[in-house]
Amino acid sequence: MRAGFALRRALVALALSTGVGVAQPGAAGRGDEAGDRDRTAAHPERGAVANAADSRDDEPPPDVGETVVSATRLPRPVADLPTTVLVVRSDELDRSAATTVDATLRTLPSFATLRRSTSLVADPSSQGLNLRGVAPSAVARALLLDDGVPVNDPFGGWISWRAVPRLGLERVEVAPGGASALYGSFALGGVVALVPRAIEGAAARAEAYGGSLGTRGAAVWAADRAAALGGSLEAEHAATDGYVVVAPWDRGAVDGRASARHTTVSARVLAERATGARLTLGGTFFDEEQDGGTRYTQAAQRTATARLGLAARVGEVRLDAALYGGARRFTQDRARFSADRGSEALAASQEVPSNDVGGWAVAALPPLGAHVVSAGLDLRRVSGTSRERLYPPDPAPSSPVAREASGRQWTGGLFAQDAWSPSAALELAGAARVDLWRDEEGRSGVTRADGALEEVHHAARTRAVFSPRLAARWSPSSAITVRASAYRAFRAPTLNELYRPFQVGTVLTASNPALGPETLAGGEAGPEVRLAGGLSLRATGYWNALLDPLTIVTLDAPLPDGSTRRRVNLGRARVRGLETEVAWHPSGPLALSAAWTLADSRVTSAPGYPELVGKALVHAPAHRVSGRAVLAGGRIGSAALEVRWLGRAFEDDRNTLELPGFATLDAFASRPLVGGLELFAAIENALDRRYLVGRAGVDTIGAPRAIRAGLRFAAGASGR
């Protein structure tokens, strides 16, 4: 079923659920760039909307706008949502100069990853995700979903952004704000949902490009459907020779280009009965290699995942459910450098195999008067092991030569939600969830050079967490909507944080098996105004208290293994700010938008570390500004210009290593040729700005100017 098919209000109400929603509904229905970020399409594979066959008479259904799906766990009309979701559609992904999805999403006011560089040549274990400055780190503070399945690495919590190909995406939904009431752990700071293209008939998309820095890539997505059966296949391969990531003033003879390459293959099959029941089966294989720029700074990752989904009606109850699982293997080599970086030696080799299995189910009940009630449950089991071989420079009999850590973790919960609409202008929504998480079979061991083995078995732990959420929407007119919400969210420590030490640059950080969960309590409120002439304004103020934040502190003296930092539950931090966005789309092909996010993220309590009180959280700039201009010229072609500015941030907890602010300019242009073929060109960091992205013992810099060009092909309805 395609976007734009209106449904009866009663049937749409059946799917209503509390949670997050889409901003700027006034743009729904425009078929151009104006709607790229604020409109969405109903999605048949996801059971997005009720079947037209369920209409009880031939009366024309009223127009209630389009729907979003993933961020609420059930579909909602865009005009009725109590909180904000920003939506980036496939058209906007296509018009981005970036080669990775995370780089495109950085134009949104809420979105950020740990470091200022994209995932293009980043180490697989350093690619985090945070929204509105909530505790940036390599461990994501927001949940990334792909067709409803968690993408966050189950062992380490990081996100492999290079495993997210663009051609098969219909849209990306970004929902900031605590979302544990719906999703449990990992949704501490919000949810980002990847929604795949519909499988509606014969369609195809393909792309091939090459450019500076030795960058090259090719991708293809194809789908077809015959009556009740359908399927899609997607493949992507990309590589780059990269650039020298170490800053010129710190470079030595060992430093060369940091390169990367990755391959992704995914497939989906669906079967649908005449009753509307739908079964989907999908799988993904991902393989990547990353070279940190020296002989002994290498990393690789290989994953295989599978998903089984069901959407059906049981009487008057709408049911959506999924089972998923995967196996992963992450490897990494670390180096030891001379003071002038003129020579290096292998310091450690690490292997981390892990696996997970889980499932979820959500049921929407028939409307109960003005109330729409839904409930659900989910469960996930994670198991992993970190095996590390150490190569000390001058080994003594007591020197550690091997480390091994392993454990198993269970997380799961039950939730219920109710959306009450006493009038068309007002909605009050609430959700509550109880989670249990359990760590078991935790073990840490060290082998000495003389063969002695020191092993510690960690006691199993079980903990219950309650996560509520309240939200309200008031729409006094069709041009004004005011939204407000309050929430409590949490994130349990990953097995990686509990048991695995890691190194960035020359800095070694110790794990901590005593870590507990971190909790976010806060709220947000703000108006959205849609004016004549295609002008829309949105502002959201937010305030959050982060309790027992899982963070990294600098130690006064190194630990016996050489670690100079350690993970701890620090005490308390405050994250407050303002998120604003203005968009203007006149009747012509031009669209302009600008966004500014103020995020004041500071430590307010630090027992045992009083010097940290008042310090900014690491990698959390107070100001983020972005702007975008798009010219959608139809047969003539399209063009886009993007500018982004980040204020200063700090690498370390004591705020001694400053990362100065910087700005970048990106540009994109395309020209249609014949038969669905398109020529395109893109340039990132057009002004070739040099900016710092890390200062972990050695200064590292972001990517220089990068130019690429290529061809695209699209055919079929879903291939647009």
PAMAR-632352 format. One record per residue (C-alpha): residue number from 1; residue in one letter; x, y, z. Coordinates in steps of 0.25 Angstrom, whole numbers, plus 5000, padded with zeros to 4 digits. Example, Ala and Ser with C-alpha at 12.3 -4.5 7.8 and 13.67 -1.06 7.14 Angstrom:
# residues 2
  nr rest east north   up
   1    a 5049  4982 5031
   2    s 5055  4996 5029
# end
This chain:
# residues 720
  nr rest east north   up
   1    m 5000  5000 5000
   2    r 5006  5013 4996
   3    a 5007  5027 5003
   4    g 4996  5036 5000
   5    f 4985  5025 5002
   6    a 4976  5031 5013
   7    l 4969  5022 5023
   8    r 4957  5023 5031
   9    r 4959  5030 5045
  10    a 4955  5018 5052
  11    l 4965  5009 5046
  12    v 4976  5019 5047
  13    a 4972  5020 5062
  14    l 4974  5005 5064
  15    a 4989  5007 5061
  16    l 4991  5019 5070
  17    s 5002  5018 5080
  18    t 5009  5028 5089
  19    g 5023  5031 5087
  20    v 5030  5039 5077
  21    g 5026  5045 5064
  22    v 5029  5054 5052
  23    a 5031  5069 5051
  24    q 5025  5078 5041
  25    p 5013  5070 5036
  26    g 5008  5082 5028
  27    a 5018  5077 5017
  28    a 5011  5064 5015
  29    g 5007  5061 5001
  30    r 5017  5070 4994
  31    g 5025  5062 4984
  32    d 5038  5070 4985
  33    e 5049  5074 4994
  34    a 5040  5081 5003
  35    g 5035  5068 5008
  36    d 5048  5061 5009
  37    r 5050  5063 5024
  38    d 5036  5063 5029
  39    r 5027  5053 5021
  40    t 5027  5038 5021
  41    a 5020  5027 5014
  42    a 5012  5015 5019
  43    h 5020  5003 5018
  44    p 5014  4989 5014
  45    e 5025  4980 5019
  46    r 5024  4987 5033
  47    g 5009  4986 5034
  48    a 5008  5001 5034
  49    v 4994  5003 5032
  50    a 4981  4996 5033
  51    n 4976  4989 5020
  52    a 4966  4996 5011
  53    a 4958  4983 5011
  54    d 4955  4986 5026
  55    s 4946  4998 5022
  56    r 4932  4996 5027
  57    d 4925  5004 5016
  58    d 4928  5011 5002
  59    e 4929  5025 5009
  60    p 4941  5032 5004
  61    p 4951  5032 5016
  62    p 4956  5046 5021
  63    d 4970  5050 5019
  64    v 4978  5049 5032
  65    g 4992  5050 5026
  66    e 5003  5040 5024
  67    t 5009  5032 5035
  68    v 5022  5028 5042
  69    v 5025  5014 5047
  70    s 5038  5010 5054
  71    a 5039  5021 5064
  72    t 5026  5018 5071
  73    r 5026  5003 5069
  74    l 5013  5005 5062
  75    p 5008  5015 5052
  76    r 5003  5029 5054
  77    p 4998  5040 5046
  78    v 5008  5051 5045
  79    a 4999  5062 5050
  80    d 4995  5055 5063
  81    l 5009  5052 5069
  82    p 5012  5057 5083
  83    t 5027  5058 5081
  84    t 5037  5061 5070
  85    v 5043  5052 5059
  86    l 5052  5057 5048
  87    v 5050  5049 5035
  88    v 5061  5048 5024
  89    r 5055  5042 5012
  90    s 5062  5034 5001
  91    d 5062  5047 4992
  92    e 5070  5054 5002
  93    l 5080  5043 5004
  94    d 5082  5043 4989
  95    r 5085  5058 4988
  96    s 5095  5057 4999
  97    a 5110  5058 4996
  98    a 5113  5048 5007
  99    t 5116  5033 5004
 100    t 5111  5028 5017
 101    v 5098  5029 5024
 102    d 5104  5035 5037
 103    a 5110  5046 5029
 104    t 5097  5050 5023
 105    l 5089  5050 5036
 106    r 5099  5060 5042
 107    t 5091  5071 5036
 108    l 5080  5069 5046
 109    p 5081  5077 5058
 110    s 5080  5065 5068
 111    f 5089  5055 5061
 112    a 5104  5053 5065
 113    t 5114  5042 5065
 114    l 5125  5041 5075
 115    r 5136  5047 5067
 116    r 5135  5058 5057
 117    s 5140  5050 5045
 118    t 5130  5040 5038
 119    s 5131  5025 5038
 120    l 5138  5025 5025
 121    v 5152  5021 5031
 122    a 5148  5020 5046
 123    d 5151  5008 5054
 124    p 5139  4999 5055
 125    s 5139  5000 5070
 126    s 5139  5015 5070
 127    q 5126  5018 5063
 128    g 5115  5022 5074
 129    l 5102  5030 5073
 130    n 5096  5041 5082
 131    l 5085  5050 5081
 132    r 5085  5064 5087
 133    g 5098  5063 5093
 134    v 5094  5051 5103
 135    a 5108  5046 5107
 136    p 5115  5044 5094
 137    s 5124  5032 5094
 138    a 5128  5020 5085
 139    v 5116  5013 5092
 140    a 5103  5018 5086
 141    r 5094  5025 5095
 142    a 5082  5023 5085
 143    l 5076  5011 5078
 144    l 5078  5009 5063
 145    l 5067  5000 5057
 146    d 5068  4993 5043
 147    d 5054  4989 5040
 148    g 5051  4988 5055
 149    v 5063  4980 5058
 150    p 5074  4986 5067
 151    v 5087  4989 5060
 152    n 5095  4993 5072
 153    d 5106  4983 5074
 154    p 5101  4974 5084
 155    f 5115  4972 5091
 156    g 5121  4986 5089
 157    g 5109  4996 5087
 158    w 5116  5003 5076
 159    i 5110  5004 5062
 160    s 5115  4999 5049
 161    w 5111  5010 5040
 162    r 5118  5005 5028
 163    a 5108  4993 5029
 164    v 5096  5002 5025
 165    p 5095  5003 5010
 166    r 5087  5015 5005
 167    l 5080  5009 4992
 168    g 5070  5000 4999
 169    l 5066  5011 5009
 170    e 5052  5018 5008
 171    r 5055  5027 5019
 172    v 5062  5029 5033
 173    e 5054  5034 5045
 174    v 5062  5041 5056
 175    a 5054  5042 5069
 176    p 5062  5049 5080
 177    g 5058  5048 5095
 178    g 5058  5037 5105
 179    a 5050  5025 5099
 180    s 5053  5013 5108
 181    a 5038  5013 5112
 182    l 5036  5007 5098
 183    y 5050  5000 5095
 184    g 5057  4998 5108
 185    s 5072  4998 5109
 186    f 5080  5005 5098
 187    a 5069  5015 5095
 188    l 5074  5024 5106
 189    g 5075  5037 5097
 190    g 5065  5033 5086
 191    v 5063  5024 5074
 192    v 5068  5025 5060
 193    a 5060  5015 5050
 194    l 5064  5011 5037
 195    v 5052  5008 5028
 196    p 5054  4999 5016
 197    r 5048  5001 5002
 198    a 5035  4994 4999
 199    i 5034  4982 4991
 200    e 5023  4985 4982
 201    g 5027  4980 4968
 202    a 5039  4980 4958
 203    a 5048  4991 4962
 204    a 5063  4993 4962
 205    r 5074  5004 4966
 206    a 5089  5003 4964
 207    e 5101  5013 4966
 208    a 5115  5013 4963
 209    y 5125  5024 4966
 210    g 5140  5027 4967
 211    g 5148  5039 4972
 212    s 5159  5045 4980
 213    l 5166  5039 4992
 214    g 5165  5026 4983
 215    t 5150  5025 4987
 216    r 5142  5015 4978
 217    g 5129  5008 4980
 218    a 5117  5001 4974
 219    a 5103  4997 4979
 220    v 5091  4990 4974
 221    w 5077  4988 4980
 222    a 5066  4980 4972
 223    a 5052  4976 4976
 224    d 5040  4968 4970
 225    r 5027  4963 4974
 226    a 5017  4953 4968
 227    a 5004  4953 4975
 228    a 5006  4948 4989
 229    l 5021  4946 4988
 230    g 5032  4956 4987
 231    g 5047  4959 4990
 232    s 5058  4968 4989
 233    l 5073  4967 4988
 234    e 5084  4978 4991
 235    a 5099  4978 4990
 236    e 5109  4989 4993
 237    h 5124  4989 4992
 238    a 5132  5002 4995
 239    a 5147  5005 4997
 240    t 5156  5017 4999
 241    d 5171  5018 5000
 242    g 5168  5029 5011
 243    y 5177  5039 5016
 244    v 5187  5041 5027
 245    v 5179  5043 5039
 246    v 5191  5047 5049
 247    a 5192  5062 5049
 248    p 5205  5068 5042
 249    w 5211  5072 5055
 250    d 5210  5058 5061
 251    r 5214  5050 5049
 252    g 5225  5041 5048
 253    a 5232  5031 5038
 254    v 5222  5020 5041
 255    d 5209  5028 5038
 256    g 5202  5026 5024
 257    r 5188  5026 5019
 258    a 5177  5020 5027
 259    s 5169  5012 5017
 260    a 5156  5004 5018
 261    r 5148  4995 5010
 262    h 5134  4988 5012
 263    t 5124  4979 5006
 264    t 5110  4977 5010
 265    v 5099  4967 5004
 266    s 5085  4966 5009
 267    a 5072  4959 5004
 268    r 5058  4960 5008
 269    v 5046  4950 5004
 270    l 5031  4953 5008
 271    a 5019  4944 5007
 272    e 5005  4951 5009
 273    r 4992  4944 5010
 274    a 4978  4949 5006
 275    t 4975  4952 5020
 276    g 4986  4962 5021
 277    a 4995  4953 5029
 278    r 5009  4956 5025
 279    l 5022  4948 5027
 280    t 5036  4953 5024
 281    l 5050  4947 5025
 282    g 5063  4954 5023
 283    g 5078  4953 5025
 284    t 5090  4961 5024
 285    f 5105  4958 5022
 286    f 5115  4969 5025
 287    d 5130  4969 5024
 288    e 5140  4981 5026
 289    e 5155  4983 5028
 290    q 5160  4996 5033
 291    d 5175  5001 5033
 292    g 5178  5011 5043
 293    g 5190  5016 5035
 294    t 5201  5008 5041
 295    r 5206  4994 5040
 296    y 5200  4990 5054
 297    t 5188  4998 5054
 298    q 5178  4989 5047
 299    a 5163  4985 5050
 300    a 5153  4976 5043
 301    q 5139  4972 5045
 302    r 5130  4961 5040
 303    t 5115  4959 5043
 304    a 5104  4950 5039
 305    t 5089  4953 5043
 306    a 5075  4948 5041
 307    r 5061  4953 5043
 308    l 5047  4947 5043
 309    g 5035  4956 5044
 310    l 5020  4954 5045
 311    a 5009  4964 5043
 312    a 4995  4959 5045
 313    r 4981  4962 5051
 314    v 4976  4953 5062
 315    g 4961  4956 5063
 316    e 4961  4972 5066
 317    v 4976  4972 5071
 318    r 4987  4976 5061
 319    l 5000  4968 5064
 320    d 5014  4971 5059
 321    a 5025  4962 5064
 322    a 5040  4958 5060
 323    l 5051  4948 5063
 324    y 5065  4951 5060
 325    g 5079  4947 5063
 326    g 5093  4948 5058
 327    a 5108  4945 5060
 328    r 5120  4954 5059
 329    r 5135  4954 5059
 330    f 5143  4967 5062
 331    t 5158  4967 5062
 332    q 5168  4978 5064
 333    d 5183  4980 5065
 334    r 5189  4991 5074
 335    a 5203  4997 5072
 336    r 5214  5003 5081
 337    f 5221  5015 5075
 338    s 5235  5021 5078
 339    a 5234  5035 5083
 340    d 5236  5041 5069
 341    r 5227  5031 5063
 342    g 5239  5027 5054
 343    s 5237  5012 5058
 344    e 5226  5003 5063
 345    a 5224  4989 5069
 346    l 5212  4980 5071
 347    a 5206  4983 5085
 348    a 5194  4974 5085
 349    s 5185  4966 5076
 350    q 5170  4964 5080
 351    e 5159  4955 5075
 352    v 5144  4957 5080
 353    p 5134  4947 5075
 354    s 5120  4950 5080
 355    n 5106  4946 5077
 356    d 5092  4950 5080
 357    v 5077  4945 5079
 358    g 5065  4952 5082
 359    g 5050  4955 5078
 360    w 5039  4965 5081
 361    a 5024  4966 5079
 362    v 5014  4978 5079
 363    a 4999  4977 5080
 364    a 4989  4989 5077
 365    l 4976  4987 5083
 366    p 4963  4992 5077
 367    p 4960  5007 5081
 368    l 4953  5008 5095
 369    g 4945  5021 5093
 370    a 4955  5032 5093
 371    h 4967  5023 5097
 372    v 4976  5015 5088
 373    v 4984  5004 5096
 374    s 4995  4995 5092
 375    a 5005  4986 5099
 376    g 5017  4978 5096
 377    l 5030  4971 5100
 378    d 5044  4968 5096
 379    l 5056  4959 5100
 380    r 5070  4959 5096
 381    r 5082  4950 5100
 382    v 5096  4954 5097
 383    s 5109  4945 5098
 384    g 5123  4949 5095
 385    t 5138  4947 5098
 386    s 5150  4956 5097
 387    r 5163  4949 5094
 388    e 5175  4957 5094
 389    r 5190  4954 5092
 390    l 5200  4964 5098
 391    y 5214  4966 5093
 392    p 5221  4974 5105
 393    p 5234  4981 5100
 394    d 5243  4975 5111
 395    p 5235  4963 5117
 396    a 5238  4959 5131
 397    p 5233  4946 5137
 398    s 5221  4953 5143
 399    s 5218  4961 5130
 400    p 5204  4959 5125
 401    v 5204  4952 5111
 402    a 5189  4949 5109
 403    r 5176  4954 5114
 404    e 5162  4947 5113
 405    a 5149  4952 5117
 406    s 5135  4947 5114
 407    g 5121  4948 5119
 408    r 5106  4946 5116
 409    q 5095  4957 5117
 410    w 5080  4956 5117
 411    t 5071  4969 5115
 412    g 5056  4969 5113
 413    g 5043  4976 5117
 414    l 5028  4978 5117
 415    f 5022  4991 5113
 416    a 5008  4997 5111
 417    q 5004  5010 5105
 418    d 4991  5018 5104
 419    a 4987  5030 5096
 420    w 4975  5038 5100
 421    s 4969  5048 5091
 422    p 4958  5056 5098
 423    s 4957  5065 5086
 424    a 4963  5066 5072
 425    a 4972  5077 5077
 426    l 4978  5070 5090
 427    e 4984  5057 5092
 428    l 4990  5052 5105
 429    a 4999  5039 5104
 430    g 5006  5031 5114
 431    a 5015  5018 5114
 432    a 5021  5010 5125
 433    r 5031  4999 5124
 434    v 5038  4989 5134
 435    d 5051  4983 5129
 436    l 5060  4972 5135
 437    w 5075  4971 5131
 438    r 5084  4960 5136
 439    d 5099  4958 5135
 440    e 5104  4944 5137
 441    e 5116  4935 5135
 442    g 5125  4947 5135
 443    r 5140  4943 5135
 444    s 5153  4951 5134
 445    g 5167  4944 5133
 446    v 5181  4948 5131
 447    t 5193  4939 5127
 448    r 5207  4943 5131
 449    a 5220  4940 5123
 450    d 5223  4929 5133
 451    g 5210  4922 5130
 452    a 5203  4926 5142
 453    l 5188  4928 5140
 454    e 5180  4938 5149
 455    e 5165  4937 5147
 456    v 5153  4944 5153
 457    h 5139  4939 5153
 458    h 5129  4950 5154
 459    a 5116  4948 5162
 460    a 5103  4948 5154
 461    r 5095  4961 5155
 462    t 5080  4963 5153
 463    r 5073  4977 5153
 464    a 5059  4982 5150
 465    v 5057  4996 5144
 466    f 5044  5004 5142
 467    s 5043  5014 5131
 468    p 5031  5023 5129
 469    r 5028  5034 5119
 470    l 5017  5044 5118
 471    a 5014  5053 5106
 472    a 5004  5063 5101
 473    r 5000  5070 5088
 474    w 4992  5082 5087
 475    s 4988  5088 5073
 476    p 4979  5100 5075
 477    s 4979  5102 5059
 478    s 4984  5095 5047
 479    a 4996  5104 5047
 480    i 5001  5102 5061
 481    t 5005  5090 5069
 482    v 5011  5090 5083
 483    r 5017  5077 5089
 484    a 5023  5073 5102
 485    s 5028  5061 5109
 486    a 5035  5055 5121
 487    y 5042  5042 5122
 488    r 5051  5033 5130
 489    a 5061  5024 5122
 490    f 5073  5015 5125
 491    r 5084  5008 5118
 492    a 5091  4995 5124
 493    p 5106  4994 5123
 494    t 5110  4985 5111
 495    l 5119  4973 5112
 496    n 5130  4981 5106
 497    e 5129  4992 5117
 498    l 5129  4981 5128
 499    y 5140  4973 5123
 500    r 5148  4978 5111
 501    p 5160  4988 5112
 502    f 5163  4996 5100
 503    q 5173  5006 5094
 504    v 5171  5018 5085
 505    g 5184  5024 5080
 506    t 5194  5023 5092
 507    v 5183  5023 5103
 508    l 5179  5010 5109
 509    t 5165  5009 5117
 510    a 5162  4998 5127
 511    s 5149  4991 5128
 512    n 5140  4991 5141
 513    p 5132  4978 5144
 514    a 5125  4986 5155
 515    l 5118  4996 5146
 516    g 5103  4998 5148
 517    p 5093  5004 5138
 518    e 5092  5019 5135
 519    t 5078  5026 5136
 520    l 5073  5039 5128
 521    a 5062  5047 5134
 522    g 5057  5059 5127
 523    g 5047  5066 5118
 524    e 5045  5075 5106
 525    a 5034  5084 5101
 526    g 5033  5093 5089
 527    p 5024  5099 5078
 528    e 5023  5096 5063
 529    v 5018  5107 5054
 530    r 5014  5106 5039
 531    l 5012  5119 5032
 532    a 5007  5123 5018
 533    g 5017  5123 5007
 534    g 5023  5109 5011
 535    l 5030  5114 5023
 536    s 5031  5106 5036
 537    l 5038  5108 5049
 538    r 5041  5098 5060
 539    a 5047  5100 5074
 540    t 5049  5090 5085
 541    g 5055  5092 5099
 542    y 5060  5081 5107
 543    w 5066  5077 5120
 544    n 5072  5064 5125
 545    a 5079  5059 5137
 546    l 5088  5047 5134
 547    l 5089  5039 5147
 548    d 5101  5030 5149
 549    p 5106  5032 5135
 550    l 5115  5022 5129
 551    t 5128  5030 5126
 552    i 5143  5029 5125
 553    v 5151  5036 5135
 554    t 5166  5039 5135
 555    l 5174  5033 5147
 556    d 5184  5040 5156
 557    a 5193  5028 5154
 558    p 5194  5017 5144
 559    l 5188  5003 5147
 560    p 5198  4991 5147
 561    d 5194  4988 5133
 562    g 5198  5002 5128
 563    s 5183  5007 5128
 564    t 5183  5022 5130
 565    r 5167  5023 5129
 566    r 5156  5014 5134
 567    r 5141  5013 5132
 568    v 5132  5017 5144
 569    n 5118  5021 5148
 570    l 5122  5035 5151
 571    g 5111  5042 5159
 572    r 5102  5052 5151
 573    a 5102  5060 5138
 574    r 5093  5071 5133
 575    v 5089  5072 5118
 576    r 5080  5084 5114
 577    g 5078  5092 5102
 578    l 5070  5097 5091
 579    e 5068  5091 5077
 580    t 5062  5100 5066
 581    e 5060  5098 5051
 582    v 5054  5107 5040
 583    a 5050  5102 5026
 584    w 5045  5110 5014
 585    h 5039  5104 5002
 586    p 5033  5114 4992
 587    s 5024  5108 4981
 588    g 5037  5107 4972
 589    p 5048  5096 4972
 590    l 5056  5103 4983
 591    a 5056  5098 4997
 592    l 5064  5105 5009
 593    s 5066  5100 5023
 594    a 5075  5103 5035
 595    a 5076  5097 5049
 596    w 5083  5101 5062
 597    t 5085  5092 5074
 598    l 5090  5097 5087
 599    a 5094  5085 5096
 600    d 5100  5089 5110
 601    s 5105  5076 5115
 602    r 5113  5076 5128
 603    v 5117  5068 5140
 604    t 5109  5073 5153
 605    s 5114  5062 5163
 606    a 5126  5053 5163
 607    p 5129  5046 5176
 608    g 5143  5042 5176
 609    y 5147  5052 5165
 610    p 5143  5066 5170
 611    e 5152  5072 5159
 612    l 5142  5068 5148
 613    v 5130  5076 5154
 614    g 5126  5087 5144
 615    k 5134  5080 5133
 616    a 5127  5078 5119
 617    l 5125  5064 5115
 618    v 5135  5059 5105
 619    h 5132  5061 5090
 620    a 5120  5069 5093
 621    p 5120  5083 5086
 622    a 5111  5093 5092
 623    h 5107  5098 5078
 624    r 5104  5091 5065
 625    v 5099  5099 5053
 626    s 5095  5093 5039
 627    g 5089  5099 5027
 628    r 5084  5093 5014
 629    a 5079  5098 5000
 630    v 5073  5089 4990
 631    l 5069  5092 4975
 632    a 5061  5081 4970
 633    g 5061  5084 4955
 634    g 5053  5071 4950
 635    r 5058  5069 4936
 636    i 5069  5079 4937
 637    g 5075  5072 4949
 638    s 5077  5075 4964
 639    a 5087  5082 4973
 640    a 5089  5083 4988
 641    l 5099  5091 4996
 642    e 5101  5088 5011
 643    v 5109  5095 5022
 644    r 5112  5090 5036
 645    w 5118  5097 5048
 646    l 5122  5090 5061
 647    g 5127  5098 5073
 648    r 5138  5094 5082
 649    a 5139  5081 5089
 650    f 5148  5073 5098
 651    e 5155  5060 5096
 652    d 5157  5057 5111
 653    d 5149  5057 5124
 654    r 5157  5068 5130
 655    n 5155  5077 5118
 656    t 5170  5079 5116
 657    l 5170  5074 5102
 658    e 5162  5084 5093
 659    l 5156  5081 5080
 660    p 5154  5095 5073
 661    g 5141  5098 5065
 662    f 5141  5097 5050
 663    a 5132  5098 5038
 664    t 5131  5089 5026
 665    l 5124  5092 5012
 666    d 5118  5080 5004
 667    a 5112  5081 4990
 668    f 5105  5071 4981
 669    a 5099  5072 4966
 670    s 5092  5062 4957
 671    r 5088  5062 4943
 672    p 5078  5052 4937
 673    l 5082  5045 4924
 674    v 5073  5035 4917
 675    g 5065  5023 4922
 676    g 5066  5025 4937
 677    l 5081  5028 4936
 678    e 5087  5040 4944
 679    l 5101  5046 4945
 680    f 5105  5052 4958
 681    a 5116  5058 4965
 682    a 5119  5062 4979
 683    i 5130  5069 4987
 684    e 5132  5068 5002
 685    n 5139  5078 5011
 686    a 5140  5087 4998
 687    l 5148  5097 5005
 688    d 5158  5087 5010
 689    r 5157  5091 5024
 690    r 5167  5084 5034
 691    y 5161  5080 5047
 692    l 5164  5072 5059
 693    v 5155  5059 5062
 694    g 5163  5053 5073
 695    r 5174  5055 5083
 696    a 5176  5042 5090
 697    g 5192  5042 5091
 698    v 5193  5047 5077
 699    d 5185  5057 5069
 700    t 5177  5052 5058
 701    i 5170  5060 5047
 702    g 5157  5059 5039
 703    a 5156  5056 5024
 704    p 5162  5066 5014
 705    r 5154  5071 5001
 706    a 5148  5059 4994
 707    i 5142  5059 4980
 708    r 5135  5047 4974
 709    a 5126  5045 4962
 710    g 5118  5034 4956
 711    l 5105  5028 4950
 712    r 5092  5024 4956
 713    f 5081  5016 4950
 714    a 5066  5015 4955
 715    a 5054  5008 4949
 716    g 5041  5003 4955
 717    a 5032  5010 4965
 718    s 5040  5006 4977
 719    g 5053  5010 4970
 720    r 5050  5024 4969
# end
